[in-house]
Amino acid sequence: MRAGFNWAVVLFSVVVVGLAAVPMLRAKPTARQIREQLLSELQPVTLSNCTLQRVGSANDGGYLMCANLLGRVRSAYSYGIGPADDWGCQISATLGVPLHQYDCFSPPLTDCPNGLSVFHDECIGPRTETIDKKPFDTLVRQIDRNGDAGKALVMKIDIEGAELASLKAAPTSVLNRIDQLAMEIHGTDDRYLQLVRRLKMHFHLVHVHYNNQACSIRYRPLPAWAYQVLFVHKRIGVVDSSSPPPALPHALDAPDYAEGRDCQGTGR
């Protein structure tokens, strides 16, 4: 009887260890499978209280925003500036709010006409540091230094891939101050998938536009490896569950490179 009991314990242990090892044996998703998941996440929703308007330039540098949901904003932030910040200047002029521009590589050629822009020769990053004599600081520290902690913000980010680590380091308390986030994302691997998923915990994804300067069949089913997105915070955006997802491209969209072939839609 004792021997039978011991064998039962051994068998049970083998089964438990085997089951525990199953997740370790599961194959990692391929790059294609990750892009398929990312495409699934990049499906915008329709808001019942959003009126889209193009803000910024006619091509590269222009973003669709929910113009009627900007009334709470008290300060604007624009990351990635030179040589011009049409988005930031228009936002600042329309709302009459200060604009903080950050770029340690390419400053604007001129200030915004309304005189409310403040250029910071500094980049955003996951920590306070200096790289190749270029100063970097975190989103939370930059907002605090400008006296904007607790204020409703609108933000644009186009920083050639640095958005990944910068937003990953941003605490939820800071994300919750951003009413709308217009951003160009530069990547399609699992890190960017996790970034989009994290942002969607706090924001509605309202618009997507693929940069036609990044079109490539290598990134199928995505048409391009760089894409602009509009995130609207869930505390102000109301999803219209009775309407289908918005058709893309939107009538206000335009190619980033005016003379180039566009590549909206999927490349399955």
Secondary structure as UniProt FT lines:
FT   HELIX           2..25
FT   HELIX           31..41
FT   TURN            48..49
FT   STRAND          52..56
FT   TURN            60..61
FT   STRAND          62..66
FT   HELIX           67..69
FT   TURN            71..72
FT   STRAND          75..79
FT   TURN            82..83
FT   HELIX           86..95
FT   STRAND          99..102
FT   TURN            113..114
FT   STRAND          117..120
FT   STRAND          123..124
FT   STRAND          129..131
FT   TURN            132..133
FT   STRAND          134..137
FT   HELIX           139..145
FT   TURN            146..147
FT   TURN            149..150
FT   STRAND          153..157
FT   TURN            160..162
FT   HELIX           163..168
FT   HELIX           172..175
FT   TURN            176..177
FT   STRAND          178..186
FT   HELIX           190..200
FT   TURN            201..202
FT   STRAND          203..210
FT   TURN            212..213
FT   HELIX           217..219
FT   TURN            220..221
FT   STRAND          226..233
FT   TURN            234..236
FT   TURN            241..242
FT   TURN            251..252
FT   TURN            258..259
//
